Amino acid sequence: MQNWWIAHWVEVMGFVTGAACVVLAWRRNIWNYPIGIANTILFMGLFWTAGLYAQVGLQVVFLVLAGHGWIDWMRTRQWEASANLRRDEAFVSSVPRLAVLALVAAFVLVTLTVRWVLLEFTDSTVATSDAATMAASVVAQIMLNRRWWQSWLVWLAVDIAYVWLYLSAGLSITALLYGGFCIMCALALREWLAVRRAAQDTRADLVRV
């Protein structure tokens, strides 16, 4: 058991912090960001040893996005408090139509760029899937930072792809984690939609009054 722990402790701690991060994001708790930063650092080392180089790069991007999201969520909570709103009354929003094309373009551009880098400069054997999941993850995290409920749809699709990717790389514990993420994403999607509907109903009641 001790030898197994020595060999897999990074993956296990990535499992624990990753699960905690998703649950906190699901519950719209700002602590998902500092815990997510710890998870990112753990996964950087794990993916490097597994040869998933695009995923290493993704973790660096996630560090930057974590700082952005932390500030955005904190400002939103402060604004709710200053406006005397209930928690979550103005938190969950929807993707603006003009942002959809930008998000799709970003996904395509990042996928093609990262795939080229992997094929030209690394020994990656999963360049296309590694690049595509990296690009989709960046898009999903940007959407989550902006508190768009559709982010959970993107995360669900990404996590399904990650299960296959990590199984093919021999990271069975991480694949199991992402299988759990799929369930969490579905539950988070349902709850965020419920929160959004409740906030819309509250605003409608105020207008009628």
Summary of the structure (lengths in Angstrom):
residues: 209
radius of gyration: 18.3
end to end distance: 64.4
largest distance: 66.3
contacts: 641
relative contact order: 0.13
helix: 83%
strand: 1%
